[in-house]
Every structure is written in structure tokens, then in C-alpha cells.
Amino acid sequence: MKIIMLGAPGAGKGTQAKMIAEKYHVPHISTGDIFRANIKEGTALGVEAKTYMDQGLLVPDELTVKILLDRVAKPDCAEGYVLDGFPRTIPQAQVLDEALEKLGEHIDFCIDVEVPDEHIVKRMSGRRACLKCGATYHVEHVPPKKEDQCDICGSQLVLREDDRPETVENRLKVYHEQTQPLIEFYQKKGVLKTVDGTAEVQDVFAAIAKILG
Ligand code: AMP
């Protein structure tokens, strides 16, 4: 099963993507996580990606598409995957489409996690991330067991640079301009499903599980 998660930054698509990956036994692929891992390792890709990410801008399509296509070609993706944060532009979606078509494959579901802008900034300021293992939390909605400490690896949780209010505003603008047109793109393909992302995490997941079956 091949699934794409759509939604504004902070809509909760990452949390839902992880839950889908666990229930349906498919890898969770986040281009943001791949970039952050590269930043941590100090690779050339990481150094370049960081200059865009810190400003709330998208990393150029050429770079992003390459890392995504390499990732989905790995053996663990043979039975499908859930993409979180890709595609984010129409050209990215077209490249993915062409690559899948060549293999005789297609996207099964595109889940749009809908959350109005006014909720987003508030949510993002409550978001906490573990820079060591990539886990994410929310001080109200998905709190860690111990304050500011990662449940998985015990590291100190932080407010990511790109979750700061001034960057979030930029990311929302970029989302509306470049990513939102994908809703129509996948609607036309007949695979778009919309869920209310303002509900509680478990309720959003229940709605998604009903769609995926
Ligand atoms: P995320 O963790 O998905 O919110 O991504 C964090 C940042 O990584 C984004 O704000 C972008 O700068 C960059 N990024 C992640 N995925 C993509 C993508 N598909 N295209 C371009 N930039 C991306």
C-alpha cells in the first residue's frame, strides 16, 4: 500500500504517518527526517538543505526528488510505504508519478490532514523534537512521559529551529503557494481522502484507518 500524507506543517501528518507505518507494516519515509539526519552527519546534502530549512523554504526539487527516489527503491519499500512531507510541489508529484508508472505502480491513497491556519502556529510552538532519534512530541497533545525528555532515547527535547513562530509563518505561506495545489492533483487521480486534523490524535487515526481498511 502506497500512501501520501498531505497537510500544512504542524497538521500532525508526521504523527499519523508513524501510526500508519506501525499498523500497516510499511516504512515511514519523511524527507524532512532524511534532511535532518544529513545535517546531523554534516554531509554536503545536509549543509545545502539547512540553508533552506532554517528559513522555512523548500529544499530545491532536484535534491529532494533524488533522495526520495533512492529511498523508495530500497527493498523494504517493496510492499509499499507512507510518505510524510513528500511531494511538496507539483513537479515532485509528477516525478514520483512517472517513476511509479514505469514500474506499473501507483499511489493508493493521498490523505489530506486538514487543519486551519489559525491552529497551526499555536500547535507548532508546542511541538518538541528529539534531535538524536527524530521522535516528535507536543506539550499538550502528545506529551513525552518525562518533561522535555525523549521517551525513546532519553535525550533532551527542543523546539526545532524551523518550528519557531517566525519560520512557521513562512512555511505556511510556502505551503499555500506550492503544496496546496497537490490536493487538486490527487483529487483528479481519485485517490484523495480528507480527514479533520483538529480532532484528537487517536480520532484522526481512527478516521484514517477506516479509509485504509
Ligand atoms: P518536515 O519535517 O516535513 O516539516 O520538513 C522540514 C523541512 O525540510 C521543510 O520545511 C523543507 O525545508 C524541507 N523539506 C522536507 N521535505 C521536503 C520536500 N518534499 N521538498 C522540499 N523541501 C522539503
Residues whose N, C-alpha, C, O or C-beta is under 5 A from the ligand:
A	BS01	AMP	P9 T31 G32 D33 F35 Y52 M53 G56 L57 L58 V59 T64 D84 G85 F86 P87 R88
